Amino acid sequence: MVDYANTEIAFKMRSNGELRRAEWLFELLGHPGLVKVGSRTALWALRQGLPIQGLVRQTVFRQFCGGETMDECAPVIQRMKGFGVHSILDYSVEGKERESDFVRTAQVTIDALRFSAQHPGVPLGVFKPTGLGRIALWEKVSAQRGLNIEEQSEWERVRHRVQNVCLAARNARVPLMFDAEESWMQDAADDLCLEMMRLHNRERVWVYNTVQMYRHDRLAYVQSCIEMSEKEGFKVGFKVVRGAYMEKERERAESLGYPSPIQPDKTATDQDYDRAIELLLEHLDRTALVAGTHNEESCRKLVALMGSRKIPASDARVWFSQLYGMSDNLSFNLAAEGYNVVKYLPFGPVADVMPYLIRRAEENTSIGGQTGRELRLIRQELKRRKR
Ligand SMILES: Cc1cc2nc3c(=O)[nH]c(=O)nc-3n(C[C@H](O)[C@H](O)[C@H](O)COP(=O)(O)OP(=O)(O)OC[C@H]3O[C@@H](n4cnc5c(N)ncnc54)[C@H](O)[C@@H]3O)c2cc1C
């Protein structure tokens, strides 16, 4: 039995000072208006070169990121590992459009994989396809619109970077996950990921894709990948998430007049999320699974399913995953019971990870109850310590 309400275990790593700072931050994040104005002002100020990096660093950055460099993340990785919680180094620099940025991100991803190979606290790697190539190009390839000569060679370079990071993962013996992004660029990423799985996942899963179960076509996609893997003799790995771009997806579908790829409601997303997890567990001889969620019920269900299928908590094919700075009650209590737990640990220069931080801040105001949950648990623990 995992006791997700055990705040002593959940926050063992945090000093009283750290907990009070987190309480203050989540209180602020509970005000959507403030978050909106604050994020815009911070972005503007950073672009103007105003000296607010220190302020960002001491607040949201500290809560949700491990540091600006991998070396700065090392003490956090070490601390979490002490409680059985692992890390994924996530170079969270987003929204770049220049070739030089893509080359740099590919190199940092490879460096992170090599770092992981040296650090047992970092068992997995990750990258965002749009970190290695322009989103407009991914979109054009996904839509199967013809590329001109220049775009063809640009696309070859993107493919080459993806191939290189996958090869580096296998050489470092650190499995690598493709993050999932907007549906209109996803087909090209899925095809390339499948190509990498066919190439690398013969003996075990070195390459994982991500499926967003808020899309109504994803369950069929998971099923078809499992069937393909059976026929062709390779293994498939999936990080299963609900999906982070729902409003954007719905707005685009409406404005361009095509049917929304998003499920009709949350219940449908939850059902497909559960079913995808079940499917992957049913075929564990050919699959591996990372459950990326902050939903306690989803964790409960996966624990129960593993129990009923007699899958040991420490089976290397099943991981629970949360983001650093969030839902420590899930991560640390699951790890205390011997389950494989890994937290995304974002890193990168403060100014460059701002889009990631703004998403975290907005998510913590918009997702029903997340901030409330974090605050309640932090306060419960502070009270317990006082007693
Ligand atoms: C380790 C990790 C890795 C992640 N990687 C990715 C990634 O690669 N790509 C990505 O897109 N996201 C990713 N996410 C974010 C994830 O997709 C969710 O946005 C986030 O985790 C919230 O979902 P939940 O399962 O934690 O919680 P819940 O609070 O149970 O679910 C909230 C989610 O349900 C869905 N939802 C809410 N309302 C509705 C509705 N009315 N109709 C249909 N669906 C609805 C939305 O997806 C929403 O985000 C990741 C999350 C984690 C923890």
The ligand as a MOL file (V3000), in Angstrom:
LIG
                    3D

  0  0  0     0  0            999 V3000
M  V30 BEGIN CTAB
M  V30 COUNTS 53 58 0 0 0
M  V30 BEGIN ATOM
M  V30 1 C 6.7050 13.4250 -16.2830 0
M  V30 2 C 5.7590 14.1500 -17.1860 0
M  V30 3 C 6.0520 14.2730 -18.5270 0
M  V30 4 C 5.1690 14.9460 -19.3850 0
M  V30 5 N 5.4340 15.0080 -20.7280 0
M  V30 6 C 4.5280 15.5850 -21.5640 0
M  V30 7 C 4.7100 15.5670 -22.9800 0
M  V30 8 O 5.7110 15.0540 -23.5040 0
M  V30 9 N 3.7570 16.1450 -23.7550 0
M  V30 10 C 2.6190 16.7260 -23.2250 0
M  V30 11 O 1.7670 17.2090 -23.9750 0
M  V30 12 N 2.4380 16.7680 -21.8850 0
M  V30 13 C 3.3500 16.2140 -21.0590 0
M  V30 14 N 3.1400 16.2370 -19.6950 0
M  V30 15 C 1.9970 17.0190 -19.1400 0
M  V30 16 C 0.7410 16.1580 -19.0990 0
M  V30 17 O 0.3340 15.9010 -20.4210 0
M  V30 18 C -0.4280 16.8440 -18.3680 0
M  V30 19 O -0.6870 18.0950 -18.9290 0
M  V30 20 C -0.2440 17.0550 -16.9040 0
M  V30 21 O 0.5490 16.0610 -16.3320 0
M  V30 22 C -1.6050 17.0490 -16.2060 0
M  V30 23 O -2.2410 15.7810 -16.3430 0
M  V30 24 P -2.2980 14.7250 -15.1440 0
M  V30 25 O -2.4140 13.3570 -15.6740 0
M  V30 26 O -1.1020 14.9550 -14.3170 0
M  V30 27 O -3.5080 15.2060 -14.2600 0
M  V30 28 P -5.0410 15.4790 -14.3800 0
M  V30 29 O -5.2180 16.6970 -13.5490 0
M  V30 30 O -5.8370 14.2790 -14.0340 0
M  V30 31 O -5.3820 15.8030 -15.8780 0
M  V30 32 C -5.3770 17.0670 -16.4330 0
M  V30 33 C -5.3260 16.8230 -17.9220 0
M  V30 34 O -6.5130 16.1560 -18.3720 0
M  V30 35 C -6.8320 16.5940 -19.6700 0
M  V30 36 N -8.1390 17.2650 -19.6280 0
M  V30 37 C -8.5490 18.1870 -18.7080 0
M  V30 38 N -9.7960 18.6280 -18.9990 0
M  V30 39 C -10.1800 17.9670 -20.1190 0
M  V30 40 C -11.3500 18.0250 -20.9150 0
M  V30 41 N -12.3730 18.8380 -20.6210 0
M  V30 42 N -11.4220 17.2300 -22.0080 0
M  V30 43 C -10.4030 16.3990 -22.3300 0
M  V30 44 N -9.2590 16.3170 -21.6110 0
M  V30 45 C -9.1500 17.0860 -20.5170 0
M  V30 46 C -5.7400 17.5570 -20.0880 0
M  V30 47 O -4.7600 16.8140 -20.7710 0
M  V30 48 C -5.2030 18.0710 -18.7640 0
M  V30 49 O -3.8630 18.5010 -18.8560 0
M  V30 50 C 4.0000 15.5600 -18.8470 0
M  V30 51 C 3.7240 15.4320 -17.4920 0
M  V30 52 C 4.5690 14.7320 -16.6620 0
M  V30 53 C 4.2290 14.6200 -15.2050 0
M  V30 END ATOM
M  V30 BEGIN BOND
M  V30 1 1 1 2
M  V30 2 1 2 3
M  V30 3 2 2 52
M  V30 4 2 3 4
M  V30 5 1 4 5
M  V30 6 1 4 50
M  V30 7 2 5 6
M  V30 8 1 6 7
M  V30 9 1 6 13
M  V30 10 2 7 8
M  V30 11 1 7 9
M  V30 12 1 9 10
M  V30 13 2 10 11
M  V30 14 1 10 12
M  V30 15 2 12 13
M  V30 16 1 13 14
M  V30 17 1 14 15
M  V30 18 1 14 50
M  V30 19 1 15 16
M  V30 20 1 16 17
M  V30 21 1 16 18
M  V30 22 1 18 19
M  V30 23 1 18 20
M  V30 24 1 20 21
M  V30 25 1 20 22
M  V30 26 1 22 23
M  V30 27 1 23 24
M  V30 28 2 24 25
M  V30 29 1 24 26
M  V30 30 1 24 27
M  V30 31 1 27 28
M  V30 32 2 28 29
M  V30 33 1 28 30
M  V30 34 1 28 31
M  V30 35 1 31 32
M  V30 36 1 32 33
M  V30 37 1 33 34
M  V30 38 1 33 48
M  V30 39 1 34 35
M  V30 40 1 35 36
M  V30 41 1 35 46
M  V30 42 1 36 37
M  V30 43 1 36 45
M  V30 44 2 37 38
M  V30 45 1 38 39
M  V30 46 1 39 40
M  V30 47 2 39 45
M  V30 48 1 40 41
M  V30 49 2 40 42
M  V30 50 1 42 43
M  V30 51 2 43 44
M  V30 52 1 44 45
M  V30 53 1 46 47
M  V30 54 1 46 48
M  V30 55 1 48 49
M  V30 56 2 50 51
M  V30 57 1 51 52
M  V30 58 1 52 53
M  V30 END BOND
M  V30 END CTAB
M  END
